Amino acid sequence: MANGSSTAERRKADRRRGEPLRAPLDGAFHRERRGSERRDTPLLGTHVERVLSADRLVAIDVFRGLTVAAMLLVNDPGDAATVFAPLKHAAWHGWTPTDLIFPFFLFVVGITTHLSLSRRAARGDDDAAIRRQVVRRSAIIFGLGLLLNWYPFYEAGNIAGVAAPNVLDRVVERLYHVRVLGVLQRIALAYLVAALIAWRSPTRRIVIAVATILVGYWLAMTLLPVPGQGGALGAATLGDKSRTLAAWLDRAALDWTRRGYGNHLWDTGVTYDPEGLLATLPAAATVLLGVLTGRWLGRARSLPQWLTGVFSAGALGAVAGLVWGWSFPINKALWTSSYVLFTAGAACLALGTITWLIDVARWDRWARPFAIFGSNAILAYVGAEFSARVLHSSLKWKLGGHRVGTEEAVTRGLASFGLDARVASLLWAVLFVSLWYFVLARLYRRGIFFRV
């Protein structure tokens, strides 16, 4: 720590100053309690107290919680058609604040992956056990994403070619259109690839792996001819969502219409998937950059040294990404190499700023809600996404002769008071995030933390 004082002394000082956040954050929510037993939570909520200072751990959890809360805010507006511009993704090339959220989360997954693997190695787990655990966690997260996409598990509307569909017809029809990939699936696959590369690898090998992935992806996406595009090279197709090499691979792997088994791509994109297969490789590079940051965090450095390093790395990464974007545009859906460097740099800057606020300026009361979101990150995301689907597709209300989802009904009601449609849509999103905060805060107070 900057002044050399112990963690216990810092806690006492904080209590005297009336700063209640640090004590409950100081490792309390990193453990799952079962009776009198306390265990470190893995993957998305892991830390090694012997490796990092408590305040830097607080910053990691607050950063994770910020990304989760932001995910819920941008994913669940009252009306997706009426949203303020910063809360929308870029139409294609370029970026908005919303385009930073997902890579920030994967970056934190990389940090906690390093900490999790370090903890398991320290307690004596062998290589085979650690790899099995990595594969198991990845499979569970992927399965959760698949279940979310499958909901509501049956087709409620008309079914082409079936005059009077029964329950089995509706279930089968729904299976024909289940999206295979998605946010949780991207997390699962990127984590799997990054964890297996990082385990037992020296830092130099990880740097080489990141460089190989990013440069190889750039060359593949720009220099290889795209099948079905008349011999056009990838560079000529980057501006068209449906003509890129990544889109071609998504259709080849997941559009089974010609075989009679339906299209399993993103239903809005139809011809491509924003969490597609090929782009999972550079997403794994984002996680690996988080792993490298985790290793930097784990080294015995003073706080000023650590902040100098993380701010410098962040600035260099962001600038490098912007420069690379001149030839390989920043693009979230394609997860371009320039996007990886730019967002990883921005993530370092954000993490450094949060650490400075908490550990140097001692301004941390604002962080409590986000720390609570971070303490149950997977539950927050899965639970919120599931409840949003229930509110949209199962709890409907009749307005103007049509049945609409709960979020639309509430947004229309707010707009009826003369509010701008975008404000009404945002108010619903804030209300939704707030409701989940109260759920998570209650679990936090009771010491209940779900893990994968």
SEBA-918377 format. One record per residue (C-alpha): residue in one letter; x, y, z negated. Coordinates in steps of 0.25 Angstrom, whole numbers, plus 5000, padded with zeros to 4 digits. Each point is the difference from the previous one (the first is absolute). Layout:
% SEBA-918377
aXYZ;...
//
This chain:
% SEBA-918377
m500050005000;a500450145003;n500350044985;g500449864995;s498949994990;s499349864998;t498749975005;a499449994986;e500550144997;r499450055012;r498749944997;k500050074986;a500350135006;d498949985010;r499049984989;r500550124993;r499850085012;g498649945002;e500349935013;p499349874998;l500349945014;r501449944998;a499749914989;p498949925007;l500750005013;d501349964994;g499949855005;a498649984994;f499249985012;h501149925007;r499649874992;e498849915001;r499549964986;r499449874997;g499849994985;s501350034993;e500849975013;r500650115008;r500549975014;d500650095011;t499150025012;p500549965013;l500150065014;l499250124999;g500250034986;t501449954996;h501150064992;v501349964993;e500250094988;r501449974999;v500350055014;l499350135001;s499750124990;a498550004996;d499850145006;r500449955014;l499149884998;v498850104997;a500350075012;i500049885009;d498649964994;v499550145001;f500450005015;r499449875002;g498750054994;l500050125008;t500149925013;v498849914995;a499150114996;a500350075014;m499749875007;l498650004994;l499850155002;v500349995015;n499449865003;d498650034993;p499550135005;g498550034999;d500050015016;a501249965008;a499650105011;t500050124991;v501450004993;f501050114998;a501149995010;p501149974989;l499249884996;k500049945014;h501049925006;a500750065012;a499349965013;w501249935005;h501450065000;g500450094989;w499650004985;t499150064990;p500149994985;t499149885001;d501049935008;l501050004989;i499249924990;f500149865005;p501550005002;f500250074986;f499349884994;l500949905008;f501250084996;v499649984985;v499749855003;g501550005004;i500550064987;t499149904992;t500449885008;h501550034997;l499650014985;s499249885000;l501049915007;s501150064990;r499149964988;r499849865005;a501449985003;a500450054986;r499149904994;g500749885007;d499049975011;d500649925012;d500050045014;a498949915004;a499150044989;i500150155004;r499849975014;r498749924997;q499550124991;v500350105012;v499249915009;r498949984990;r499850144997;s500050045015;a498949895003;i499150054989;i500150155004;f499849955015;g498849924996;l499450124992;g500050085012;l499449905009;l498949984990;l499750155000;n500050005015;w499049885000;y499050074991;p498849995000;f500349865005;y498850005010;e499550085012;a498750074996;g499650065014;n499649935013;i500949895005;a500149995015;g499449885006;v499449954987;a498550045000;a499849964985;p501349984993;n500149924987;v501050024989;l501049925006;d499950075013;r500250134993;v501249954992;v500749955013;e499750135007;r500750084989;l501249905001;y500150035015;h500350154997;v500850004987;r501250095001;v501249914997;l501050124996;g499850124992;v500750084989;l500149894989;q500549915011;r501050105005;i500550014985;a500149854999;l500849975012;a500950124999;y500349964985;l500249865005;v501050045010;a500750104992;a500149914987;l500649885007;i501050095007;a500450084988;w500149884990;r501549974998;s500450105011;p501150104997;t499650155003;r500850005012;r499249885006;i498750074997;v500550135007;i500449925012;a498649935000;v499350134999;a500850065012;t499849885008;i498550004998;l499950155003;v500950005012;g499549875006;y498550044998;w500350135007;l500749935012;a498949905001;m498950105000;t500650095010;l500949925010;l499349875001;p498949995011;v498649984994;p499249885006;g498850045008;q500550145003;g500649995014;g501449984995;a499950144992;l501150014989;g499550024986;a500550155000;a498950035010;t498949944992;l500250064986;g499050105002;d498949905003;k499549924988;s499549885008;r501349995009;t501149994991;l500849874998;a499550004985;a498550005006;w500349895010;l500549914989;d498850034991;r499149965011;a500849885004;a500049954986;l498650054994;d499050025011;w499549865002;t498850045008;r500449935013;r500149874992;g498650024994;y500450044986;g499850154999;n500950124999;h500850014986;l500650145002;w499650134993;d498650025005;t500250155002;g501249985009;v499549875007;t501350005009;y501050024989;d500249994985;p500650114992;e500649904990;g500449915011;l501049895001;l501250065007;a500050134991;t500149914988;l501549995002;p500350154999;a499050004988;a500949894993;a501150105003;t499250104992;v500049904988;l501549975002;l500350154998;g499250004988;v500849884995;l501350085003;t499450124992;g499749904988;r501549955000;w500450155000;l499050024988;g500649884993;r501450054999;a500550074988;r500050155004;s499650124993;l498750075004;p500750125007;q500849905008;w498849915003;l499150135004;t501150055009;g500149875007;v498549975002;f499850155005;s501249995010;a499549865005;g498650055002;a500450135007;l501049925010;g498949895002;a498950105003;v500950085010;a500549885007;g498649955002;l499650135006;v501250005009;w499749865004;g498650045003;w500450085012;s500349875007;f499149904992;p498850084995;i499649994986;n498749915000;k499449934988;a499249905008;l501249965008;w500950024987;t501150055009;s501450004995;s500050154999;y498849994991;v500749904991;l501250104998;f499150124998;t499049944990;a501149934992;g500750144999;a498750064996;a499849894990;c501450034994;l499750154999;a498649974993;l500649904990;g501150104997;t499050114998;i499249914991;t501249964992;w500450144998;l498750054995;i499949894990;d501449984995;v500650145002;a498850104999;r499349914990;w498750035007;d499349875001;r498650014995;w499550025014;a500649865003;r499149914990;p498849985010;f501049955011;a500849924990;i498749934997;f499749975015;g501549955001;s499849904989;n498949925007;a500450045014;i499549875007;l498750004992;a499850145003;y500149985015;v499349875001;g498950044991;a499850135006;e500049955014;f499049894997;s499050094992;a500150105012;r499649895009;v498849964991;l499650154999;h500050015015;s499449875005;s499249944989;l499550124992;k499250085010;w499050115000;k498950045009;l500250145005;g499450075012;g499449865005;h501449934999;r500749924990;v501350064996;g501149964990;t500150064986;e501250095004;e499250065011;a498850024992;v500750074989;t500850095010;r498750045007;g499450034987;l501250094996;a500050075014;s498550034998;f500450104989;g500750085011;l501449944999;d500949995012;a499949865005;r501549984998;v499950054985;a498949904998;s500749895006;l501350034991;l499150014988;w499549865002;a501549955001;v500450084988;l498849944992;f500349865005;v501550014996;s499650064986;l499049884998;w501249905002;y500950094991;f499049984989;v500049855002;l501549995001;a500150094987;r499149914992;l500949885004;y501250074997;r499650044986;r499649854998;g501449955005;i499449935012;f500849995012;f499849925012;r501249945008;v500249915012;
//
